[in-house]
Amino acid sequence: MSRGGRATERPTEPERKCIATGASLPIVGLVRFVVGPDGSIVPDILGKLPGRGVWVSAERGAIEKAVKKGLFSRAAKQKVQASGTLVDEVERQLAQRVVDLVSLSRRSGAAVTGYEKVKDWLVKDVAEVLLQASDGSERGKTKLRPPYGGHYFDCLTASELGLAFGRQTVIHGALASGGLTQRVVEEAQRLKGVRKNSVVAATGKDKKAR
């Protein structure tokens, strides 16, 4: 357990093989695709669509490779159509997923926004995750340090964070431990892989305490 009683280990996750890299990875680090009724490849971000799944690492380069090299047809054992904008659609859906999860956390009282409120949660060791807008002022963002033993990400823009918190724009946000927080972290990790210029980091016991 980490400081504040946070769990640091998770049960072993099921693994699937990435058709682009050949690596077997936990499904939380992959994106599932299925073949739609019209023969096109469809991202299955929630992992619930019917049909045989085709798995690709949640990395922009891996998805682009799968499209360019025709790997979806090979994996599906049939000719399929993979749009050249597939990776952008995956990015859009993952961003929406993170926004939705943060919004649900906010409604349950497990998320706050605003510099002072976020700072208070960090000081009191309530925050498990620090969220900051990718297009926010770097000077302003460096005034807040990620929670010790927790997580940090800047995968979302100020507008996207604003949607999550019911505001026009948001620069700083924080999530408490428990509830949907682990799912937010997992989806943010996937989004980080397919979205350019984003940062997701975890601070562990090897880091200096605040």
N, C-alpha and C positions, 0 to 999 in steps of 0.2 A: 504493500500500500504506500502511496505517496502522501505528502503532507496534506492534512485536512481529510484523511481517510479515503482518498481517491484511488480507485482501482487502476493498477498499471498493467494488468495482464488480462487478456481475453481468451475465451475458449478457442481451440483450433478451428480455423475457418475452412470450409470446403474449398478445394482448388480446382481450377480449370486451366486448360492450355490456351495460350494466346496464339492465334493463327498467324500473327505477324512476326513475333519474336521467337516462338517455339517454347517459351518459358511457361512453367506451371506456376500460377500465382493464386493467392486467396481471391475469392470472387469480389471482395470489397475493393480490390485494386484493378478490376476489369470492367469493361462495358459489354453488356449482352446485346446481341443483335438477333433479329429473326427475319425470315423471308415473308414479306407481306403477300396478300392475295394476288396482287398484280405483278409479283416477281421482283419487287424492289426490296432492298435491305432497309430495315427499320430499326432504329435504336430502341432498346427496351430498358430504359433507365431504372425503372422500378423492378425489373426482373419478373414480371407477371404475365407477359404476353404469351399466348399459346404457340406451340411449335418448337422445333429443335433449335436450341440456342447456339449461336456462334459468338465466341468470346475474343475480345481484343483488349490489350492493356490500355488502361486509361491514360494514354500518352498521345499527344497530337501526332507525333511522327509515326507511331504504330498504326493509327487509324488511317492516316494518309497513305501509308505503304500498302495496307490491306486494300484500299480503293485502287491505287495505281497498278498494283501487281495482279489484280483479279483474284485475290485470295479468298474473297467471300464466295465466289462461284466454286472454287476448289473445295472449301470447307463444307458448303451446302450440298455439294455433289449435284449441282444443277446450275444452269446459266441464270444469273441474277443481275439486277441493275443496282449499282452502287453509285449514288450521286457524288459528283465532285465537291459538293458542299456538305457532305455527310458530317465531317468533323465539326463544321460550324453549327449544324443542327444539334449534335451531341453537346457541344459547349452551351448552346442556348438552353437546352433541356436541363442540363446539370446546374446551370446558374439558377434557373427557376426552382429547381428542387431545393437548393440551399436556401433561397429566399423563403420558400414555403415552410421549411423546417424552422428557420429562425423566427418566422412570424408565429408559428405555433408555440414556440418556446416563450415568445413575448406574451402571448395571450395567457399562458399558464403561470406567468410571473417569474419565469426562469431567465429572462433576458432584460437588460436595461440599455439605454443609450444616453448620450450626452456626456461631455467630458468629465464633469464633476461626479456624476453617478457612477460612471465606469471607474474612475480613479478611486472612489470610495470602496467599490467592490474589490478592486485589486489590493488596496491597502488592508482591507479586512479579510483577505484570502477567501472571498466568496466566489470570485470569478475562476472558472475553469478554462474559458476561452476568451481571448481578446480579438475582436473583429475591428478592422480598420479599412476604410475605403481605399481602393487602389489608386484613385485619382485625388486623394486628399493631400494636404500639405505635408511634406516629409518632416518639416520642422515641427509642426504640430503633433504629428504621429509619434515622433521620438520622445515626446514628453511622457508617454505611457509605456511601461515595460510589460511584456507578456507575463502571465502568472507563472510562478515557480511550479514546476511539475505539471503545467497545463499546456495549452496550445495557442498558437497565433496564426491568423490568416488574413490576407488582403486580396482574396480572389474576387470580391464583389466591388462594383463601383459605388459611388455615393448615392446615385439614383437607385441602384438595386438594393442597397442597404436601407434606403428610404422606404422602398416598397415593403420590406420586411418589418419595419418599425412603424408603418403607417404615417410616414412623413415624406416631404418632397425629397430631401437629401439627408444622409446621415454619414458622419465621418468615423465616430467611435461607437462601439457596442461591446457588450460582454454577456457571456452565458455562464450560468451557474452549473455545477456538476449535477449529474443525474438527468432524468427525463430524456429528452431528445438530443442532448448535447453530443453524445458519442456518434449518433447518426449524422449530426451536422459536421462533425470533424471528418468522418469517412467520406461524405459527399464533397466536402471542401477539398479533400485530398484528391479526389477524382477530377474535380473541376480544375484544380491547379495543374494537373497533367495535360489537360487539353486547352487551357487558356494561357495565352502568352503573358509574360511579365507579371506573374502572380507569385506570392510567397505563402507557404504554409510551413510552420515550424512547430516543433514540440520542445519544451524546455524540461529537462530531466534533472536527476539528482547530481549529474556531473556539472551542471551549471551553478554558478554562484547565486546564492540567495540574494533577494533584494535587500 
